Amino acid sequence: QVQLEESGGGLVQAGGSLRLSCTASESIASINVMGWYRQAPGKQRELVATITNDGTTNYAESVKGRFTLSRDGAKKTVYLQMNSLKSEDTAVYLCYCNGRGRLGPTLNYWGRGTQVTVSS
């Protein structure tokens, strides 16, 4: 059973910073893409940033220049550094992984989510 463990959410004032972390369980054998989506109340889930196994990153236009996604392949972990946070960044942030478990096919996996609240 592949699991994604998230940490780092919280409450911050506008202009502040937070760092999110997400670690995939040892049961995942290979990772193609890993990253973060977010969902605000009453809105659809949207891409924040992803990184492929060759290090290629993709960011939503709304976070470019403010957020940075990095990874530690050995630890199966991605980090989302969020700077210059705005009230519109308030959402539940969900870790995402496309990968293959040791005994299964390639699938999409999701974390439970971590709340990020930015006060103005």
N, C-alpha and C positions, 0 to 999 in steps of 0.2 A: 504494500500500500504506500503510494507516494504521497508525502505530505509536505506542505510549505509552511514554514514557521516565520511569522512576521514580527517585527518589533520597531519601536521608534516613533510611533504616533504620539499626539498630544495636543496641548493648547499653546498657541504662540501668538504674539502680537504681530500685526501687519508690519512687514519689513524684516521680520525675524527669520530664523533658519531652523530646520529640522533635518534629521537624517533617518531614513527608513532602511531597514535591513530585511532581507528575506533569504532563508536557507532551505534548500531542498533536502529531503531526507536521504539517507544512505541507500535506500531502495531504488533510487533512480540511477539508471546505468549510463544514460547519455542525455545531454541537454542540447536542444537546437536553438531555442529562444527563451529568454527569461526577462521579466520586467514588471512593470506596474500599470494598472488601470485604476480609474477612480470613478466613484458614483456619488453624486450629490443628491439630496432629497428631491424627488420629483423629476429627476433627469436620467437620461440613459447612461449606461456605463461607457466611458471613453478612455482611449489610449492616453497614457502619460508618457511612457518611454519604454523601449525594449532594446535588448542587446543580443546579438546572435553569437554563436559559438566561435566565430572568427573575429568578434569584437566590434562588429558594425552596429552603431546605435541609430535609433529612430526616435524622434521627439515630437510631441504635439506642438503646434505652432505657439500655443498659449504659454508654454513653459520654456521654450528655447531661450538660452541665455541666462536662465535663472536656475534650472534644475540640471544636475549632472548624474548620469547613471554609470556605474562602474561595476566590475565583477571580480570575484576571486574564484577562478575555475576549480582550484584544488579544494576549496571549501564549499563549492556549489552554492555560493552566496552572491547576491547582488545588493548594491547599496545605491540609494537614491538620495543625493544631497540636494536639499531644497532651500534656496536662498531667496531673499526679497519676496517673501510670501505675501500673498494678497488674500483678501476675504473670499474672493471667488475660487481660491484653491481649497476651500473647506469642502471636505468629502470623506467618504470611506475609501481608503486606498487598498487595493487588492493586488496581491502578488500573483503573477502569472508565469507558467512554465509550460513549454512544449517540449516533451521529452519522452524517453522510453524507460519504463521500469525494467527490472532485471528479467522478469518472466513475461512481459506483456508487450503490446504494440505501442507505437508512438501516439500519445494522447495530449490533450490540453489539461492542465491542472491549475487549480485556483486555491489561494489561501483564504482564510476566513475574513480577512480585512482588518485594517487598523484605522482608527478615526484620527483625522487631522482637522483641527479647528483653528482658524485664523481670525482673531478678533481685530476689529478696526478701531 
